[in-house]
Amino acid sequence: MGILIKLEQLARKFLTKKMLSIIITHHNTPELLDLCLDSIKKTTKNIEKEIIVVDSEIKEKTEELMKDRWSEIKFIPFKKNLGYSKIVNAGLRKVKGDYILILNADIIILEGSIYRMLKYMKNHSKVGILAPQLLDFTNNIQISCFSKPSLGAILARRTFLGKLKWGKKILNCFTISSWDRKSIKEVDWVQGSAMMIRKKAIKKVGLWDERFFMYFEDADWCRRFWQKGYKIVYLPGAKMAHYYHRTSKKWGGFLDVFLNKYTRIHLISAIKYFLKYHAK
């Protein structure tokens, strides 16, 4: 056991030579942002890094938090909600690190997770995007990676078709339900709420597609990564807690289409995605 600890310490020391850039996307949840930043501070003491917080639709409380508690952190505020892709890209244009960790502000980093992700990226040069295992606050594993989006999967998730045998089969395939998410796996698509990226890969793939205001921008980016020959990998040994609230589903079924603006945004993004890749 002592030898393993020494090897880990040596590896940690080596990894500090490669700077990590952490981009945190935030929208009006300053309490969660504070917890996220505190978890980063506690778990990355031996890692050379820069932290960038990109704030969409800046509020006074967030501005005060960043000024009073986190003044050393680079802060990029926007007055209006420009959409998720644009605020991520604002951070990506500023990064200096060899590896980039994109996080939602509702993520809490657990001890050793960032180190394990850096080590895996260092040892697997074909991996362009690496995702941690996300846990809710009762320690249940969240579904955060998927197979390629399909029209069938969207219909099954949004309508009564998901309760039929056909719909259940489609959804099981989409969410990769046969896999327990406890082993390392190459996947098609991981959520943008927590992902580590190799910076040199971004030079080949490009930034996020800003035509997606919210939703499917991560699916699109992952697809472009593997089109360029990079792997998308899920690493369960790296764990993070995620305060996940599914804003695009409230009442369920077609009611959400009429009553929930996030459902409408989700469906518009889905249409953009399928037109981009399947219109021809």
C-alpha positions as CSV (number, residue, x, y, z in Angstrom):
1,M,0.0,0.0,0.0
2,G,2.9,2.4,0.9
3,I,4.5,1.8,-2.6
4,L,1.2,2.7,-4.3
5,I,0.9,6.0,-2.3
6,K,4.5,6.9,-3.2
7,L,3.9,6.2,-6.9
8,E,0.7,8.4,-6.7
9,Q,2.7,11.2,-5.1
10,L,5.3,11.0,-7.9
11,A,2.7,11.0,-10.5
12,R,1.0,14.0,-8.9
13,K,4.3,15.9,-9.0
14,F,4.8,15.1,-12.6
15,L,1.3,16.2,-13.6
16,T,1.8,19.6,-12.1
17,K,4.0,20.4,-15.1
18,K,1.0,20.3,-17.4
19,M,-1.4,23.2,-16.6
20,L,-5.1,22.5,-16.2
21,S,-7.7,25.1,-17.1
22,I,-11.0,24.8,-15.4
23,I,-14.0,26.5,-16.9
24,I,-17.1,26.8,-14.7
25,T,-20.4,27.8,-16.4
26,H,-22.8,29.6,-14.1
27,H,-26.4,30.9,-14.2
28,N,-27.9,32.4,-11.1
29,T,-27.0,29.8,-8.5
30,P,-24.3,31.6,-6.4
31,E,-24.6,29.2,-3.5
32,L,-23.8,26.2,-5.7
33,L,-21.0,28.1,-7.4
34,D,-19.4,28.8,-4.1
35,L,-19.5,25.1,-3.1
36,C,-18.1,24.1,-6.5
37,L,-15.2,26.5,-6.2
38,D,-14.5,25.4,-2.6
39,S,-14.4,21.8,-3.7
40,I,-11.9,22.6,-6.5
41,K,-9.7,24.5,-4.0
42,K,-9.7,21.5,-1.6
43,T,-9.0,18.8,-4.2
44,T,-6.4,20.4,-6.6
45,K,-3.8,21.7,-4.2
46,N,-1.0,19.8,-6.0
47,I,-2.1,20.6,-9.5
48,E,-1.0,23.7,-11.5
49,K,-4.2,25.3,-12.8
50,E,-6.2,28.3,-13.8
51,I,-9.9,28.7,-13.0
52,I,-12.3,30.7,-15.2
53,V,-15.9,31.4,-14.2
54,V,-18.2,32.4,-17.0
55,D,-21.4,33.9,-15.8
56,S,-24.6,34.2,-17.9
57,E,-27.1,36.9,-16.9
58,I,-25.0,38.3,-14.1
59,K,-26.7,39.1,-10.8
60,E,-25.5,41.3,-7.9
61,K,-25.2,38.4,-5.5
62,T,-22.8,36.5,-7.8
63,E,-20.8,39.6,-8.5
64,E,-20.3,40.1,-4.8
65,L,-19.4,36.5,-4.2
66,M,-16.7,36.6,-6.9
67,K,-15.3,39.9,-5.6
68,D,-15.4,39.1,-1.9
69,R,-14.4,35.4,-1.8
70,W,-12.9,34.5,-5.2
71,S,-11.2,37.6,-6.4
72,E,-8.1,35.7,-7.6
73,I,-10.2,33.8,-10.1
74,K,-10.7,35.0,-13.7
75,F,-14.4,36.1,-14.0
76,I,-16.2,36.6,-17.3
77,P,-19.7,38.0,-16.7
78,F,-22.4,38.6,-19.3
79,K,-25.4,40.8,-18.8
80,K,-27.7,38.6,-20.9
81,N,-28.3,34.9,-21.1
82,L,-26.4,34.2,-24.4
83,G,-26.9,30.4,-24.2
84,Y,-24.7,27.6,-23.0
85,S,-22.5,27.2,-26.1
86,K,-21.5,30.9,-26.1
87,I,-20.5,31.0,-22.5
88,V,-18.4,27.8,-22.8
89,N,-16.7,29.3,-25.9
90,A,-16.0,32.5,-24.0
91,G,-14.1,30.4,-21.5
92,L,-12.4,28.2,-24.2
93,R,-11.0,31.3,-25.9
94,K,-9.2,32.3,-22.7
95,V,-7.7,29.0,-21.6
96,K,-3.9,28.4,-21.4
97,G,-3.8,24.8,-20.1
98,D,-2.9,21.6,-21.9
99,Y,-6.1,20.0,-20.5
100,I,-9.4,21.7,-20.0
101,L,-12.1,20.7,-17.5
102,I,-15.6,22.1,-18.2
103,L,-18.0,22.1,-15.3
104,N,-21.4,23.3,-14.5
105,A,-21.6,25.3,-11.2
106,D,-23.7,22.6,-9.7
107,I,-20.8,20.1,-9.6
108,I,-18.9,19.2,-6.4
109,I,-15.4,17.7,-7.0
110,L,-14.7,14.6,-4.9
111,E,-11.1,13.9,-3.7
112,G,-8.7,12.5,-6.3
113,S,-11.1,12.8,-9.3
114,I,-9.3,15.5,-11.2
115,Y,-5.9,13.9,-10.6
116,R,-7.3,10.5,-12.0
117,M,-8.7,12.2,-15.1
118,L,-5.4,14.0,-15.8
119,K,-3.5,10.8,-15.4
120,Y,-5.8,8.9,-17.7
121,M,-5.6,11.7,-20.4
122,K,-1.8,11.7,-20.1
123,N,-1.6,7.9,-20.6
124,H,-4.2,7.7,-23.5
125,S,-3.3,10.1,-26.2
126,K,-6.3,9.1,-28.4
127,V,-8.8,10.2,-25.9
128,G,-10.2,13.7,-26.8
129,I,-13.0,13.9,-24.1
130,L,-13.0,12.2,-20.7
131,A,-16.1,12.2,-18.5
132,P,-16.2,11.4,-14.7
133,Q,-18.9,9.3,-13.0
134,L,-21.6,11.7,-11.7
135,L,-23.4,10.9,-8.5
136,D,-26.5,12.5,-6.9
137,F,-26.4,13.6,-3.3
138,T,-27.7,10.2,-2.2
139,N,-24.7,8.6,-3.9
140,N,-26.7,7.1,-6.8
141,I,-25.0,7.0,-10.2
142,Q,-26.5,9.4,-12.7
143,I,-26.9,8.6,-16.4
144,S,-24.5,11.1,-18.0
145,C,-23.4,9.3,-21.2
146,F,-25.4,7.9,-24.1
147,S,-25.3,6.3,-27.5
148,K,-25.9,8.6,-30.5
149,P,-29.1,10.6,-30.4
150,S,-31.9,9.3,-32.6
151,L,-35.4,10.6,-33.5
152,G,-36.8,7.4,-31.9
153,A,-35.1,8.2,-28.6
154,I,-36.4,11.8,-28.6
155,L,-40.0,10.6,-29.2
156,A,-39.7,7.9,-26.6
157,R,-38.4,10.3,-24.0
158,R,-41.0,13.0,-24.8
159,T,-44.2,11.0,-25.4
160,F,-46.2,8.0,-24.3
161,L,-44.2,5.9,-26.8
162,G,-41.5,5.5,-24.1
163,K,-43.9,3.3,-22.2
164,L,-44.4,0.9,-25.1
165,K,-42.2,-2.1,-25.7
166,W,-40.7,-0.4,-28.7
167,G,-40.0,2.8,-26.8
168,K,-38.5,1.0,-23.9
169,K,-36.1,-0.8,-26.2
170,I,-35.1,2.4,-27.9
171,L,-34.5,4.2,-24.5
172,N,-32.5,1.2,-23.2
173,C,-30.2,1.5,-26.2
174,F,-29.9,5.2,-25.9
175,T,-29.1,5.2,-22.2
176,I,-26.9,2.1,-22.5
177,S,-28.9,0.5,-19.7
178,S,-27.2,-2.9,-20.0
179,W,-24.1,-1.4,-18.6
180,D,-23.8,-0.7,-14.8
181,R,-21.5,2.4,-15.3
182,K,-18.9,0.9,-13.0
183,S,-16.3,0.1,-15.7
184,I,-14.3,2.3,-18.1
185,K,-16.1,2.5,-21.4
186,E,-15.8,4.3,-24.8
187,V,-19.1,6.0,-25.5
188,D,-20.7,8.2,-28.2
189,W,-21.7,11.2,-26.1
190,V,-21.2,12.6,-22.6
191,Q,-23.0,15.4,-20.9
192,G,-21.3,18.8,-21.0
193,S,-21.9,19.3,-17.3
194,A,-18.5,17.7,-16.5
195,M,-15.9,16.8,-19.1
196,M,-12.2,17.0,-19.6
197,I,-10.8,17.9,-23.0
198,R,-7.4,17.7,-24.6
199,K,-6.6,21.2,-25.8
200,K,-4.7,20.3,-28.9
201,A,-7.7,18.3,-30.0
202,I,-9.9,21.4,-29.9
203,K,-7.6,23.0,-32.6
204,K,-8.7,20.2,-35.0
205,V,-12.4,19.9,-33.9
206,G,-13.2,23.6,-33.2
207,L,-15.3,25.3,-30.5
208,W,-18.9,24.6,-29.6
209,D,-21.5,25.2,-32.2
210,E,-23.3,28.4,-31.1
211,R,-26.4,27.6,-33.1
212,F,-27.3,25.4,-30.2
213,F,-28.6,27.8,-27.5
214,M,-29.0,25.0,-24.9
215,Y,-29.1,21.1,-25.3
216,F,-27.4,18.9,-27.9
217,E,-24.3,21.2,-28.1
218,D,-22.4,18.5,-26.1
219,A,-23.8,15.7,-28.3
220,D,-22.7,17.7,-31.4
221,W,-19.2,18.4,-30.0
222,C,-18.6,14.7,-29.0
223,R,-19.7,13.7,-32.5
224,R,-17.3,16.1,-34.1
225,F,-14.5,14.7,-31.8
226,W,-14.9,11.1,-32.9
227,Q,-15.3,12.2,-36.5
228,K,-11.7,13.5,-36.1
229,G,-10.6,10.2,-34.7
230,Y,-10.7,11.0,-31.0
231,K,-12.2,8.7,-28.4
232,I,-14.9,9.8,-25.9
233,V,-14.4,7.8,-22.6
234,Y,-16.3,7.5,-19.3
235,L,-14.0,7.0,-16.3
236,P,-16.0,5.8,-13.2
237,G,-12.9,6.0,-11.0
238,A,-13.2,9.8,-11.2
239,K,-16.3,10.8,-9.2
240,M,-18.2,14.1,-8.9
241,A,-21.4,15.0,-7.1
242,H,-24.0,16.7,-9.3
243,Y,-27.0,18.7,-8.2
244,Y,-29.0,17.8,-11.3
245,H,-32.4,19.3,-12.0
246,R,-34.0,18.3,-15.3
247,T,-35.5,21.6,-16.3
248,S,-36.8,20.3,-19.7
249,K,-39.2,17.8,-18.0
250,K,-41.8,19.0,-15.5
251,W,-45.3,17.9,-16.3
252,G,-44.4,15.1,-18.7
253,G,-45.3,14.2,-22.3
254,F,-46.8,16.8,-24.7
255,L,-47.8,19.1,-21.8
256,D,-44.2,20.1,-21.5
257,V,-44.1,21.2,-25.1
258,F,-46.8,23.8,-24.4
259,L,-46.0,24.7,-20.8
260,N,-42.2,24.4,-20.4
261,K,-39.9,26.7,-22.3
262,Y,-36.9,24.4,-21.7
263,T,-38.8,21.5,-23.4
264,R,-39.3,23.7,-26.5
265,I,-35.6,24.7,-26.4
266,H,-34.7,21.1,-26.2
267,L,-36.9,20.1,-29.2
268,I,-35.6,23.0,-31.3
269,S,-32.0,21.9,-30.5
270,A,-32.9,18.4,-31.4
271,I,-34.3,19.6,-34.8
272,K,-31.1,21.6,-35.4
273,Y,-29.0,18.5,-34.6
274,F,-30.8,16.2,-36.9
275,L,-30.9,18.7,-39.7
276,K,-27.1,19.2,-39.3
277,Y,-26.3,15.6,-39.7
278,H,-29.2,14.0,-41.5
279,A,-30.7,16.6,-43.7
280,K,-29.0,15.2,-46.8
